[in-house]
Amino acid sequence: MGNMKAPPLSSSSSSSGVLRKGRLSTYLYTLLAFILLVAIVHGEYFAYIFGGLEPTRPTRVASPKPVKKREDYKVPPFAVGKGQEGCDVFSGRWVRDELTRPQYEESECPYIQPQLTCQEHGRPDTEYQKWRWQPHGCDLPRFNATLMLESLRGKRMMFVGDSLNRGQYVSMICLLHRLIPQHKKSMETYNNDALTVFRAKDYNATIEFYWAPFLLESNSDNAVVHRVSDRIVRKGSINKHGKHWKGVDILVFNTYLWWVTGQDMKILKGSFEDVEKEIIELSTEDAYRMAMKSMLKWVTRNMDRTKTMVFFTSMSPTHSKGDWGGEPGGNCYNQTTLIQDPSYWGTDSRKSIMKVIGEEFGKSEFPITFLNITQLSSYRKDAHTSIYKKQWNPLSPEQLANPASYADCTHWCLPGLQDTWNELLFAKLFYPNSA
């Protein structure tokens, strides 16, 4: 049989085919133009999906005053999910929780310094350990130690500030260390104890604390012997300590307590080495503003905003005046219940300092995440170390006769309140779009 050929197309079928091709080309060009337009408008998100880049979005600092939006902020590099949009995790109430609190036992965390081991030093109750912070209208993400350690793999996390920040630092280690075998972790000190480094060896990660109570250079910088009544801070000296902070991936600052002396602050112009020293005096608020400006300028110049998250923990309250409606002139001694007044704030200078923070952070070119722990901590007059701590100096007969006279109403027992500070830090680290 001969080869069969396909019959020729008729003119009508030929013109129909041309029409179909014309329509197809029109549709194809329209589709390609649409795809190109979408790629131009949303190219950043295509890059995020296919190239591992992070989309940018506006971020605001959770501070007492509205701050300027900075459109070029990026999603923090440690973020893993979205929180509940608009949820203010710092506004809420304390609820009793005997199922999940405490998150560790004092006796099983060997890193707690003796100033904070209240049970070891005779505190008869454990009620202060059994409270959980519940934000209004949403939930605080539960602290996930595994996620925290995995995210720290190959990274450095550092707390910089005073003994209150050191308490938060130790709390973080207590929340994490149980996941690390004994021979795979260590803690060492350097620079005359100014720097403490906890190493998680399998993770190639460090969690560090650097003693700098003013952030700037001062005559109180000795990490062991720093009880100086005549405090002097050197202006423009943040690089003295800042050189030790470079290369850190998560940086948590605090500074407040040492500025509050009840008097003007002495500020040194020049160097501590100068024979003739020029010293001026500034109000607490003006001196504190000077420190905030220096810190923010240093962070902007030295931190990589695409890799580093910077936090600032607000003022830790004291309970030493009985101003919550208790015994006049009383303090935290023998206090085992919470303050129930939701509007309670205290009567010291915290509001004026908070105003300074809000004003200066609002101008920052670098995104600072503000951990507003002040009011939620103000309710916790029960959580201080009080008399249940190592006493570095022998107590006098008069003190022994009146325990309230030597109660520490500044620092906090561990486990306890400062674990909540780290839960808030965790929430902002991994779910940053809540308020």
TORKEPA-888570 format. One record per residue (C-alpha): residue number from 1; x, z, y; residue in one letter. Coordinates in pm, whole numbers, plus 50000, padded with zeros to 5 digits. Layout:
BEGIN
SITE num  east    up north residu
SITE NUM     X     Z     Y      A
...
END
This chain:
BEGIN
SITE num  east    up north residu
SITE   1 50000 50000 50000      M
SITE   2 50120 49920 50354      G
SITE   3 50179 50196 50610      N
SITE   4 49864 50293 50794      M
SITE   5 49887 50304 51174      K
SITE   6 49684 50524 51395      A
SITE   7 49417 50335 51584      P
SITE   8 49494 50274 51954      P
SITE   9 49336 50510 52202      L
SITE  10 49044 50379 52394      S
SITE  11 49058 50368 52771      S
SITE  12 48802 50648 52793      S
SITE  13 48997 50879 52562      S
SITE  14 49319 50793 52747      S
SITE  15 49181 50883 53088      S
SITE  16 49034 51203 52944      S
SITE  17 49379 51300 52815      G
SITE  18 49538 51240 53153      V
SITE  19 49268 51453 53314      L
SITE  20 49329 51732 53068      R
SITE  21 49703 51715 53138      K
SITE  22 49639 51725 53509      G
SITE  23 49419 52030 53473      R
SITE  24 49675 52195 53244      L
SITE  25 49951 52136 53497      S
SITE  26 49738 52282 53774      T
SITE  27 49658 52588 53565      Y
SITE  28 50022 52621 53460      L
SITE  29 50151 52601 53818      Y
SITE  30 49888 52850 53932      T
SITE  31 49984 53091 53651      L
SITE  32 50355 53058 53727      L
SITE  33 50294 53113 54098      A
SITE  34 50088 53425 54021      F
SITE  35 50360 53563 53790      I
SITE  36 50623 53497 54056      L
SITE  37 50413 53676 54320      L
SITE  38 50364 53979 54095      V
SITE  39 50735 53985 54015      A
SITE  40 50822 53986 54384      I
SITE  41 50574 54260 54472      V
SITE  42 50633 54475 54166      H
SITE  43 50983 54369 54074      G
SITE  44 51100 54727 54092      E
SITE  45 50868 54828 53810      Y
SITE  46 50962 54527 53597      F
SITE  47 51321 54638 53642      A
SITE  48 51222 54987 53539      Y
SITE  49 51046 54866 53224      I
SITE  50 51301 54608 53112      F
SITE  51 51622 54725 53270      G
SITE  52 51608 55104 53261      G
SITE  53 51594 55142 53639      L
SITE  54 51383 55410 53801      E
SITE  55 51097 55320 54035      P
SITE  56 51107 55465 54382      T
SITE  57 50825 55668 54523      R
SITE  58 50774 55896 54820      P
SITE  59 50861 56256 54750      T
SITE  60 50783 56561 54958      R
SITE  61 50951 56895 54965      V
SITE  62 50724 57183 54872      A
SITE  63 50781 57386 55186      S
SITE  64 50570 57596 55421      P
SITE  65 50543 57312 55675      K
SITE  66 50464 56943 55621      P
SITE  67 50781 56741 55604      V
SITE  68 50867 56384 55684      K
SITE  69 50803 56137 55400      K
SITE  70 51113 55954 55286      R
SITE  71 51009 55631 55120      E
SITE  72 51344 55572 54959      D
SITE  73 51331 55879 54737      Y
SITE  74 51361 55806 54369      K
SITE  75 51190 55968 54075      V
SITE  76 51431 56245 53967      P
SITE  77 51658 56132 53685      P
SITE  78 51543 56413 53455      F
SITE  79 51169 56347 53492      A
SITE  80 50991 56286 53163      V
SITE  81 50628 56287 53271      G
SITE  82 50374 56341 53542      K
SITE  83 50240 56677 53633      G
SITE  84 49889 56731 53758      Q
SITE  85 49889 56545 54089      E
SITE  86 49839 56776 54383      G
SITE  87 49870 57095 54180      C
SITE  88 50054 57365 54372      D
SITE  89 50234 57550 54095      V
SITE  90 50343 57820 54341      F
SITE  91 49987 57925 54424      S
SITE  92 49814 58125 54153      G
SITE  93 49784 58465 53989      R
SITE  94 49952 58672 53721      W
SITE  95 49772 58699 53387      V
SITE  96 49856 58933 53105      R
SITE  97 49996 58748 52802      D
SITE  98 50107 58937 52493      E
SITE  99 50124 58621 52278      L
SITE 100 50398 58428 52458      T
SITE 101 50568 58705 52658      R
SITE 102 50844 58799 52660      P
SITE 103 51014 58471 52573      Q
SITE 104 51318 58656 52436      Y
SITE 105 51420 59016 52377      E
SITE 106 51666 59201 52597      E
SITE 107 51868 59310 52295      S
SITE 108 51912 58956 52160      E
SITE 109 52064 58807 52474      C
SITE 110 52419 58939 52512      P
SITE 111 52470 58766 52847      Y
SITE 112 52248 58997 53056      I
SITE 113 52468 59203 53285      Q
SITE 114 52419 59582 53264      P
SITE 115 52258 59589 53610      Q
SITE 116 51954 59415 53457      L
SITE 117 51918 59567 53108      T
SITE 118 51634 59805 53187      C
SITE 119 51540 59891 52828      Q
SITE 120 51897 59979 52740      E
SITE 121 51907 60211 53036      H
SITE 122 51595 60401 52946      G
SITE 123 51296 60227 53098      R
SITE 124 51005 60372 52896      P
SITE 125 50757 60082 52930      D
SITE 126 50766 59709 52856      T
SITE 127 50453 59607 53047      E
SITE 128 50657 59423 53311      Y
SITE 129 50759 59173 53041      Q
SITE 130 50404 59066 52953      K
SITE 131 50286 58872 53256      W
SITE 132 50256 58495 53286      R
SITE 133 50215 58298 53608      W
SITE 134 49893 58094 53614      Q
SITE 135 49862 57838 53899      P
SITE 136 49515 57783 54045      H
SITE 137 49341 57480 53898      G
SITE 138 49620 57367 53665      C
SITE 139 49871 57491 53411      D
SITE 140 50243 57549 53438      L
SITE 141 50428 57338 53177      P
SITE 142 50562 57560 52902      R
SITE 143 50940 57598 52907      F
SITE 144 51086 57370 52639      N
SITE 145 51439 57485 52552      A
SITE 146 51506 57185 52327      T
SITE 147 51414 56938 52600      L
SITE 148 51621 57131 52851      M
SITE 149 51932 57126 52634      L
SITE 150 51894 56760 52541      E
SITE 151 51858 56668 52907      S
SITE 152 52173 56865 52987      L
SITE 153 52377 56675 52728      R
SITE 154 52699 56565 52894      G
SITE 155 52598 56728 53225      K
SITE 156 52664 57027 53450      R
SITE 157 52403 57264 53588      M
SITE 158 52511 57514 53851      M
SITE 159 52349 57807 54031      F
SITE 160 52514 57889 54366      V
SITE 161 52444 58200 54568      G
SITE 162 52421 58577 54533      D
SITE 163 52338 58826 54257      S
SITE 164 51972 58727 54260      L
SITE 165 52068 58370 54180      N
SITE 166 52300 58507 53914      R
SITE 167 51997 58681 53761      G
SITE 168 51815 58347 53748      Q
SITE 169 52127 58190 53596      Y
SITE 170 52143 58452 53322      V
SITE 171 51770 58412 53258      S
SITE 172 51825 58039 53201      M
SITE 173 52098 58109 52947      I
SITE 174 51880 58364 52766      C
SITE 175 51601 58104 52742      L
SITE 176 51839 57850 52585      L
SITE 177 52115 58020 52389      H
SITE 178 51917 58090 52069      R
SITE 179 51917 57718 51992      L
SITE 180 52296 57710 51992      I
SITE 181 52499 57845 51694      P
SITE 182 52726 58135 51783      Q
SITE 183 53050 57940 51730      H
SITE 184 52919 57652 51944      K
SITE 185 52876 57845 52270      K
SITE 186 53098 58044 52501      S
SITE 187 53104 58209 52842      M
SITE 188 53414 58239 53058      E
SITE 189 53496 58330 53419      T
SITE 190 53738 58166 53660      Y
SITE 191 53863 58196 54020      N
SITE 192 53866 58576 54019      N
SITE 193 53518 58584 53865      D
SITE 194 53370 58364 54138      A
SITE 195 53283 58101 53876      L
SITE 196 53112 58179 53545      T
SITE 197 53075 57898 53292      V
SITE 198 52849 57896 52985      F
SITE 199 52933 57611 52748      R
SITE 200 52704 57451 52492      A
SITE 201 52976 57270 52299      K
SITE 202 52768 57037 52083      D
SITE 203 52591 56917 52395      Y
SITE 204 52908 56884 52604      N
SITE 205 52705 57073 52865      A
SITE 206 52779 57360 53100      T
SITE 207 52552 57600 53287      I
SITE 208 52748 57765 53567      E
SITE 209 52718 58028 53836      F
SITE 210 52924 58026 54154      Y
SITE 211 52934 58336 54375      W
SITE 212 52878 58243 54742      A
SITE 213 52626 58484 54895      P
SITE 214 52628 58303 55233      F
SITE 215 52714 57956 55094      L
SITE 216 52964 57946 55381      L
SITE 217 53298 58128 55364      E
SITE 218 53267 58499 55443      S
SITE 219 53446 58829 55407      N
SITE 220 53209 58907 55117      S
SITE 221 53331 58628 54889      D
SITE 222 53507 58849 54637      N
SITE 223 53274 58832 54336      A
SITE 224 53367 59186 54226      V
SITE 225 53443 59378 54547      V
SITE 226 53205 59250 54812      H
SITE 227 53025 59550 54955      R
SITE 228 53131 59495 55314      V
SITE 229 52924 59665 55582      S
SITE 230 53070 59458 55869      D
SITE 231 52981 59112 55739      R
SITE 232 53141 58806 55898      I
SITE 233 53057 58443 55820      V
SITE 234 53285 58155 55914      R
SITE 235 53113 57867 56090      K
SITE 236 53153 57517 55944      G
SITE 237 53327 57642 55631      S
SITE 238 53101 57522 55349      I
SITE 239 53376 57302 55201      N
SITE 240 53566 57620 55112      K
SITE 241 53318 57670 54828      H
SITE 242 53164 57324 54814      G
SITE 243 53470 57169 54653      K
SITE 244 53373 57358 54337      H
SITE 245 53020 57212 54335      W
SITE 246 53111 56843 54330      K
SITE 247 53010 56647 54022      G
SITE 248 52723 56881 53933      V
SITE 249 52405 56715 53802      D
SITE 250 52157 56997 53874      I
SITE 251 52236 57230 54164      L
SITE 252 52030 57542 54237      V
SITE 253 52105 57718 54567      F
SITE 254 51989 58048 54706      N
SITE 255 52092 58259 55004      T
SITE 256 51894 58518 55194      Y
SITE 257 51951 58885 55118      L
SITE 258 52298 58907 55269      W
SITE 259 52178 58768 55600      W
SITE 260 51923 59044 55648      V
SITE 261 52121 59333 55798      T
SITE 262 51878 59445 56067      G
SITE 263 52137 59341 56324      Q
SITE 264 52275 59018 56465      D
SITE 265 52515 58829 56238      M
SITE 266 52882 58799 56325      K
SITE 267 52998 58438 56315      I
SITE 268 53368 58350 56311      L
SITE 269 53492 58043 56493      K
SITE 270 53826 57930 56359      G
SITE 271 53989 58085 56051      S
SITE 272 54010 58427 55889      F
SITE 273 54388 58375 55903      E
SITE 274 54391 58359 56282      D
SITE 275 54559 58658 56447      V
SITE 276 54322 58640 56742      E
SITE 277 53972 58587 56605      K
SITE 278 53687 58445 56809      E
SITE 279 53364 58604 56688      I
SITE 280 53018 58545 56831      I
SITE 281 52688 58707 56734      E
SITE 282 52372 58522 56642      L
SITE 283 52026 58638 56547      S
SITE 284 51947 58636 56176      T
SITE 285 51730 58326 56219      E
SITE 286 51990 58130 56417      D
SITE 287 52271 58224 56178      A
SITE 288 52058 58129 55880      Y
SITE 289 51969 57796 56044      R
SITE 290 52341 57729 56086      M
SITE 291 52390 57781 55712      A
SITE 292 52097 57557 55620      M
SITE 293 52228 57277 55840      K
SITE 294 52571 57306 55678      S
SITE 295 52429 57306 55326      M
SITE 296 52206 57005 55387      L
SITE 297 52485 56810 55552      K
SITE 298 52720 56890 55261      W
SITE 299 52462 56784 55002      V
SITE 300 52394 56457 55183      T
SITE 301 52763 56372 55201      R
SITE 302 52867 56483 54853      N
SITE 303 52574 56447 54610      M
SITE 304 52454 56122 54448      D
SITE 305 52077 56111 54503      R
SITE 306 52031 55878 54203      T
SITE 307 52191 56124 53960      K
SITE 308 52165 56472 54107      T
SITE 309 51873 56708 54162      M
SITE 310 51917 56982 54420      V
SITE 311 51693 57290 54424      F
SITE 312 51666 57577 54668      F
SITE 313 51513 57907 54555      T
SITE 314 51333 58087 54837      S
SITE 315 51367 58451 54935      M
SITE 316 51341 58715 54665      S
SITE 317 51129 59005 54799      P
SITE 318 51213 59374 54792      T
SITE 319 50967 59662 54756      H
SITE 320 51109 59953 54946      S
SITE 321 50857 60042 55218      K
SITE 322 50535 60117 55038      G
SITE 323 50364 59860 55261      D
SITE 324 50133 59741 54982      W
SITE 325 49905 60038 55034      G
SITE 326 50101 60283 54824      G
SITE 327 50265 60606 54925      E
SITE 328 50400 60572 55283      P
SITE 329 50772 60513 55271      G
SITE 330 50759 60473 54896      G
SITE 331 50943 60216 54694      N
SITE 332 50938 60051 54351      C
SITE 333 51030 60368 54162      Y
SITE 334 50773 60451 53895      N
SITE 335 50564 60144 53984      Q
SITE 336 50421 59985 53669      T
SITE 337 50127 59785 53808      T
SITE 338 50104 59465 54012      L
SITE 339 49994 59430 54373      I
SITE 340 49639 59292 54357      Q
SITE 341 49594 59177 54717      D
SITE 342 49640 58797 54700      P
SITE 343 49732 58782 55069      S
SITE 344 50009 59040 55040      Y
SITE 345 50334 58919 55190      W
SITE 346 50537 59218 55304      G
SITE 347 50654 59319 55649      T
SITE 348 51017 59208 55665      D
SITE 349 51168 58895 55818      S
SITE 350 51079 58656 55537      R
SITE 351 50826 58459 55740      K
SITE 352 51073 58372 56016      S
SITE 353 51332 58266 55759      I
SITE 354 51070 58060 55575      M
SITE 355 50995 57884 55902      K
SITE 356 51364 57796 55944      V
SITE 357 51376 57653 55591      I
SITE 358 51065 57443 55649      G
SITE 359 51199 57301 55975      E
SITE 360 51546 57218 55847      E
SITE 361 51445 57084 55505      F
SITE 362 51192 56862 55677      G
SITE 363 51480 56680 55850      K
SITE 364 51694 56645 55538      S
SITE 365 51813 56299 55438      E
SITE 366 51857 56425 55081      F
SITE 367 51557 56531 54871      P
SITE 368 51569 56908 54819      I
SITE 369 51320 57059 54575      T
SITE 370 51200 57390 54715      F
SITE 371 51121 57663 54461      L
SITE 372 50881 57881 54656      N
SITE 373 50903 58200 54453      I
SITE 374 50856 58443 54743      T
SITE 375 50486 58527 54742      Q
SITE 376 50436 58515 54366      L
SITE 377 50729 58756 54333      S
SITE 378 50591 58978 54609      S
SITE 379 50309 59090 54377      Y
SITE 380 50562 59220 54121      R
SITE 381 50662 59565 54244      K
SITE 382 50663 59662 53878      D
SITE 383 50942 59426 53775      A
SITE 384 51247 59570 53957      H
SITE 385 51531 59746 53779      T
SITE 386 51456 60065 53976      S
SITE 387 51670 60344 53824      I
SITE 388 51703 60171 53486      Y
SITE 389 52043 60005 53523      K
SITE 390 52412 60078 53505      K
SITE 391 52513 60294 53799      Q
SITE 392 52857 60194 53923      W
SITE 393 52910 60518 54113      N
SITE 394 52833 60871 53991      P
SITE 395 52500 60998 54115      L
SITE 396 52495 61302 54340      S
SITE 397 52286 61610 54256      P
SITE 398 52055 61518 54543      E
SITE 399 52003 61169 54400      Q
SITE 400 51940 61302 54052      L
SITE 401 51681 61538 54196      A
SITE 402 51503 61248 54368      N
SITE 403 51517 60928 54155      P
SITE 404 51339 60723 54421      A
SITE 405 51642 60771 54646      S
SITE 406 51862 60550 54429      Y
SITE 407 51606 60308 54286      A
SITE 408 51713 59942 54301      D
SITE 409 51411 59759 54443      C
SITE 410 51600 59434 54493      T
SITE 411 51705 59314 54148      H
SITE 412 51480 59236 53851      W
SITE 413 51476 59343 53485      C
SITE 414 51541 59076 53220      L
SITE 415 51341 58952 53044      P
SITE 416 51090 58948 53325      G
SITE 417 51006 58787 53654      L
SITE 418 51308 58558 53682      Q
SITE 419 51211 58379 53361      D
SITE 420 50909 58257 53558      T
SITE 421 51141 58126 53829      W
SITE 422 51306 57912 53561      N
SITE 423 50969 57795 53431      E
SITE 424 50896 57672 53783      L
SITE 425 51236 57505 53800      L
SITE 426 51163 57342 53462      F
SITE 427 50827 57215 53589      A
SITE 428 50987 57060 53897      K
SITE 429 51272 56915 53696      L
SITE 430 51061 56734 53439      F
SITE 431 50719 56700 53606      Y
SITE 432 50814 56656 53972      P
SITE 433 50499 56509 54124      N
SITE 434 50301 56833 54134      S
SITE 435 50289 56994 54476      A
END
